[in-house]
Amino acid sequence: MATINASPTTEMSRELLYSSGWYVTFMTGNTERIILQHIKGAHALGISALVTVLTFVLGVIVATLARLYVWTKARHGATVLTATSTVAASASDAAFSSPKDEFGIAPVLCLAFGLGALNTSISRKGEVVMPLSYVTGTLVKIGQGVGLHIAGKKRWGWVAHASTYAGFLLGAGVGGLLFNAFDERNSLLTLAAVAVAIAVVTWRLDHPRFLEKDGH
């Protein structure tokens, strides 16, 4: 599941190239911008960064509630929400295209919501244990796992996190190639198509037996 979900995450990170500096994966950067933009006098940008962070958190909340009350016997709900958000981002970009040929606020917020939802995919007993867009946390898990492996405390616990990081790198590469191949203005549409395809594959691979591993 982790590597399946990594691709839409990193495809979204490519959108920074064409989103006027808006972050859709890097909430640390957005949090810094909440303060720094106001210090620079760019109050509108500071507010937009705050709205982006809140939308990301909203995606986490909605996906968590959906898992508890809608998709109670499966784990694919977060991927479905992410795919739906990317389709909404593409549609809103087409409907409200910027005169500067840059993404407006609506597509960015849709992507931020979808990424928040996506990060709830890998959980144990209702708690997220493997964030999919938080690379710093993944690298910490890899380092800690390798340290525990060397000490003989826990063998191979770092492999799952390393595979997630590898999936992130692969997604960044694929996203970059698609971004260049299909032109910037078609990048959101391409992202939506890829995300929907991944959601369909995830849906087919999902099975209630995974719930035992999740502690449900």
C-alpha positions, 0 to 999 in steps of 0.5 A: 500500500505504501508504494502504491500511494507514494506516486500521487504524493510525489506527483503533487510535489511537482506542482510547486514548479507551476504553482507560484511557490505554493506548497502542497506537500511541505506544511513546514514551509507553509507554517513558516510562511504564515509568520514570515510573510506577515513580517515582510508585509505580504499579509495575503500570502501569510493568510493563504499559507494558513488556509493551506495548512488548515485545508491539509489538516481538514483532509486528515480529519475527513479521511479519519472520520471516513475510515471510522464511519464509511470505509470501516472494512477497507483501507482504500478510502484515503486513496479515493479521497485523494483521487477525487481531490486531484480531479477537483483540482484539475476541474477548478483549474480549467474553470478558473484559469489564471491569466498568468498561466499559474495555478490559483488558490482552488487547485492548490487547496484541493491538492492540499486536502487530498494529501492530508487524506492520503497521509492517513493510509497506513495506520495501526489501531487508528493511528498513522504510523507511516506518513506518506508525504513527510519525507523528514519523518521517513528518513528519521524512521530509516535512520532509527531502524538501521541503528536498531538493526545494527544494535540487534534490537529490531531486525529489518524494521527500516525496510518498510520505511526505505521502500516508502522513500524509494517510492517517493523518489520514483514518484518524483521521477515519474511526475517530472517526466510526465510534467515535461511530456504533457506540458505544464497546463496539462499537468493537473489533468495528468495528475488526476488521471494517474491518481484515479488509476492508482485509486482503482488499483488500490481498490482492487488490491484492498482486502478486509484481511488487512484490517487484522494488521491494522488492529481492527 
